[in-house]
Amino acid sequence: MGTRTWFHFSDGKRASGQAIREHLATAGLDFGDFEERRGQCNGVLCFAEFSDSLCAFLREISRTEAGRIIVLATSPAILAQGLSFRLLHAGASDVLAWEEGGVVVDQIQNRLERWSAIDELSELAASHVRLVGNSRIWRALVWQIIEAARFTRTPVLLTGESGTGKELLARLIHFADGYSSQRREPSPDLVTVDCSTLVPELSGSELFGHERGAFTGAVSARAGAFELSDGGVLFLDEVASCQCLCRLN
């Protein structure tokens, strides 16, 4: 199944751009014209010569497009002078250079397929997690969080003042992680620990659990937050206000 996207060549040397487009189409990418699909999906912006007008055009469409943009140079030599950073600053989501062979084709296809999956999941998350917002900055944040949750096992640090929605984003991570995992059983519930309520004497029990008789009053074994969230998501809320230190051996 092809990935729905648009392809646009920015300057006059359209022969090379058309050849690249046809090469990518053979990999199963469902390209459409820029004017027909702009604002609807991700796209590839190809160019043969760098110019200030290219950056201006990229800034314009990056502000109005709902998707992300791969900027593709027709040869590696075009990017030899560190132009990738200027293109990224202008609004590109990724910058690549065309080379003969299948490496760049695979890179473009993998990025577009991943972005398509993230777009689909972000639409589902909007109703399941009750996310509100449609600005480009907000969408970029949601994309970044879903990508980290679905395609990596990287710990995520959420920072911000109280009331800014850190727990809501933790629920988004839990939803994306559980939705994408190939599990035979449902993923564990999101486990939230309010670190501001932890005291040094009981922090080990709260986080790591204890066995029966481990201390006075431990009449039965108890699973800690790490065990309860195994295979799922553990949200440590208010870490900055925690008054205890836990050493992991």
DAWODA-V385957 format. One record per residue. N is the residue number from 1. RES is the residue in one small letter. D_CENTER is the distance of its C-alpha to the mean C-alpha in whole Angstrom. Layout:
((N & RES & D_CENTER) (N & RES & D_CENTER))
This chain:
((1 & m & 22) (2 & g & 21) (3 & t & 18) (4 & r & 19) (5 & t & 18) (6 & w & 21) (7 & f & 23) (8 & h & 24) (9 & f & 27) (10 & s & 27) (11 & d & 31) (12 & g & 34) (13 & k & 34) (14 & r & 33) (15 & a & 34) (16 & s & 32) (17 & g & 29) (18 & q & 30) (19 & a & 31) (20 & i & 27) (21 & r & 26) (22 & e & 29) (23 & h & 28) (24 & l & 24) (25 & a & 25) (26 & t & 27) (27 & a & 24) (28 & g & 23) (29 & l & 21) (30 & d & 23) (31 & f & 23) (32 & g & 25) (33 & d & 26) (34 & f & 24) (35 & e & 27) (36 & e & 26) (37 & r & 23) (38 & r & 22) (39 & g & 20) (40 & q & 19) (41 & c & 16) (42 & n & 14) (43 & g & 17) (44 & v & 19) (45 & l & 21) (46 & c & 24) (47 & f & 26) (48 & a & 29) (49 & e & 30) (50 & f & 28) (51 & s & 30) (52 & d & 29) (53 & s & 29) (54 & l & 26) (55 & c & 24) (56 & a & 26) (57 & f & 25) (58 & l & 21) (59 & r & 21) (60 & e & 23) (61 & i & 21) (62 & s & 17) (63 & r & 19) (64 & t & 20) (65 & e & 17) (66 & a & 15) (67 & g & 13) (68 & r & 12) (69 & i & 15) (70 & i & 15) (71 & v & 19) (72 & l & 21) (73 & a & 24) (74 & t & 27) (75 & s & 28) (76 & p & 27) (77 & a & 30) (78 & i & 28) (79 & l & 26) (80 & a & 28) (81 & q & 29) (82 & g & 25) (83 & l & 24) (84 & s & 21) (85 & f & 20) (86 & r & 22) (87 & l & 20) (88 & l & 17) (89 & h & 18) (90 & a & 20) (91 & g & 16) (92 & a & 15) (93 & s & 12) (94 & d & 13) (95 & v & 17) (96 & l & 19) (97 & a & 23) (98 & w & 25) (99 & e & 27) (100 & e & 29) (101 & g & 28) (102 & g & 25) (103 & v & 22) (104 & v & 21) (105 & v & 21) (106 & d & 19) (107 & q & 16) (108 & i & 16) (109 & q & 17) (110 & n & 14) (111 & r & 11) (112 & l & 13) (113 & e & 13) (114 & r & 9) (115 & w & 8) (116 & s & 11) (117 & a & 10) (118 & i & 7) (119 & d & 10) (120 & e & 12) (121 & l & 11) (122 & s & 10) (123 & e & 14) (124 & l & 15) (125 & a & 13) (126 & a & 15) (127 & s & 18) (128 & h & 18) (129 & v & 16) (130 & r & 18) (131 & l & 16) (132 & v & 18) (133 & g & 17) (134 & n & 16) (135 & s & 16) (136 & r & 14) (137 & i & 13) (138 & w & 12) (139 & r & 10) (140 & a & 8) (141 & l & 8) (142 & v & 7) (143 & w & 4) (144 & q & 3) (145 & i & 5) (146 & i & 5) (147 & e & 3) (148 & a & 5) (149 & a & 7) (150 & r & 8) (151 & f & 8) (152 & t & 9) (153 & r & 12) (154 & t & 11) (155 & p & 13) (156 & v & 11) (157 & l & 14) (158 & l & 14) (159 & t & 17) (160 & g & 19) (161 & e & 22) (162 & s & 24) (163 & g & 23) (164 & t & 20) (165 & g & 18) (166 & k & 16) (167 & e & 18) (168 & l & 16) (169 & l & 12) (170 & a & 14) (171 & r & 15) (172 & l & 11) (173 & i & 10) (174 & h & 14) (175 & f & 13) (176 & a & 10) (177 & d & 12) (178 & g & 15) (179 & y & 14) (180 & s & 13) (181 & s & 16) (182 & q & 19) (183 & r & 21) (184 & r & 25) (185 & e & 25) (186 & p & 23) (187 & s & 20) (188 & p & 22) (189 & d & 22) (190 & l & 20) (191 & v & 22) (192 & t & 22) (193 & v & 25) (194 & d & 26) (195 & c & 27) (196 & s & 29) (197 & t & 32) (198 & l & 32) (199 & v & 35) (200 & p & 36) (201 & e & 38) (202 & l & 36) (203 & s & 33) (204 & g & 33) (205 & s & 34) (206 & e & 31) (207 & l & 28) (208 & f & 30) (209 & g & 33) (210 & h & 36) (211 & e & 39) (212 & r & 42) (213 & g & 45) (214 & a & 42) (215 & f & 44) (216 & t & 46) (217 & g & 45) (218 & a & 43) (219 & v & 44) (220 & s & 42) (221 & a & 39) (222 & r & 35) (223 & a & 32) (224 & g & 30) (225 & a & 26) (226 & f & 25) (227 & e & 26) (228 & l & 26) (229 & s & 22) (230 & d & 22) (231 & g & 20) (232 & g & 18) (233 & v & 17) (234 & l & 19) (235 & f & 18) (236 & l & 21) (237 & d & 22) (238 & e & 24) (239 & v & 24) (240 & a & 25) (241 & s & 28) (242 & c & 29) (243 & q & 32) (244 & c & 32) (245 & l & 31) (246 & c & 30) (247 & r & 31) (248 & l & 29) (249 & n & 31))
